[in-house]
Amino acid sequence: MTHPVRRALVASPTAPAQTAAADLRQSADWVDFDEADYVIALGGDGFMLQTLHRMLERRGGPAPVFGMNLGTVGFLMNEWRSYGLEDRLARAKPFRVTPLKMTATGIDGRVHTLPAINEVSLLRETRQTAKLEVLVNERIVLPELACDGILAATPAGSTAYNFSAQGPILPLGSALIALTPISPFRPRRWRGAILPDKARISIRVLDPGKRPVSAVADQREVRDVAQVDICMDRSRELTLMFDPEHALDDRITMEQFVA
């Protein structure tokens, strides 16, 4: 005998999201986050990112997330409506997101492994320019990159920090990773690369004592790193649910033409 579909409701701490959550709680029965078959998230893109990271640590594994925008941009969210939720969930289309796995080794030898849904970025910690050695599939492709930093972005995250750093927008489902420098100084003409998502990226910090570098997986930072290894983590796939008319892939494509 199958059980009824169990849903959890989470909301950002902002006043609009909290007000909407109070209304929804009166209209249906909800369960705890760890027990839900589906999760409804109210807020903006930042809150969706927090919810997805929480989903990666959820007991029993990830569940699909249907977001409704009560933030600013709401790129990863559906339109907020207080009515018709049951029908929208029944008609919603799934979109799968594969996070990156960042393995950062500190100059002290400690190893930190963190997921990143949007991007992994390396950033200089001081006024000194970072100097990095870049490897792809264990092959040195840049012996020395002098820059403020570098980032690796997923298709879902390619319209965020990556795009602001002049990186390419990647179509959803393209099985690609954008490798984008941040304010590169040498080599002066290198503007990044587009790699297959099976690629294994390693970035070694040259002279980390004099030129310290931090590594950031979405919002979680590890300081004073010596090497960072990046790859797709297909064992931790996430699912976003969208209204059929949302057309996230079309929205990402059209971002390339926004003035």
C-alpha positions, 0 to 999 in steps of 0.5 A, a space after each residue: 500500500 502506497 502512502 500519501 505524498 508527503 511534502 515539507 515547506 521551508 521559507 527564507 527569513 524575509 517577511 514576504 516568504 514568512 507571510 506566504 509560508 504562514 498562508 500555505 501552512 493553513 491550507 495543507 498538511 506538512 511533514 518534517 524536511 527529512 521525511 518529505 517526498 517533495 520540498 516546497 521552498 519559498 524565497 529567492 535564488 540564494 535561499 534555493 541554494 541553501 535548500 539544495 545544500 541542505 538537501 545534500 546532507 538530508 537523511 535518506 538522500 535528496 528529494 525534489 524541490 519546487 521553489 516559488 520566488 519571493 526574493 529578487 531575481 528568482 532564476 531558479 524559482 517558479 512564480 509565487 502563487 498561493 493557489 493551485 499548488 497540487 495541480 502545479 506539482 502534478 504538472 511540474 517537470 524535473 530538472 537534474 543538477 549535478 554538483 561539483 566536488 571540491 577537495 581542497 588540501 591546505 598548506 597544513 596538510 588538512 583535506 576538506 571535501 565540499 560540494 558546489 552547486 554553482 561554482 568552485 572559486 579560488 581567490 587571492 587572500 592578500 594584495 599579492 597576485 595569486 600564481 596558480 598551476 592548472 592541470 586538466 586530467 593530470 596534464 599541466 595546461 597552464 604552468 603559471 597563471 597570475 590572476 586574482 583567482 579562477 573558478 569552475 562553474 556548472 551549467 546551472 551556475 554559469 549565469 552567476 559569478 562565472 558570467 560576472 567574471 566574463 565566463 561563458 553561459 553553458 546550456 543546461 544539459 550540455 555536460 560541460 564545465 566552464 573554467 574561468 580566470 578572475 582578472 588574469 594578468 599572465 597569460 594576458 590573452 587567456 580568457 578561460 576554457 570550456 571542458 567536458 564535465 568528465 574532466 578532472 581539474 587540479 589547481 596548485 598554488 605556487 608559493 602559497 606562503 607568500 601568495 595565500 589563496 582561499 577556495 570557496 565552494 558556493 559560500 563555504 570557504 577554506 583558507 590557505 590552500 595548497 591544491 584544489 581538485 575539482 570534479 563532478 559528483 554524480 553520486 549526489 544528483 539533485 532534482 528541481 521541479 519547474 512549471 512547464 511554462 518556466 523553461 529554465 533552459 530557454 531563460 539561460 539561453 536568453 541571458 546571453 542577449 541581456 544588455 
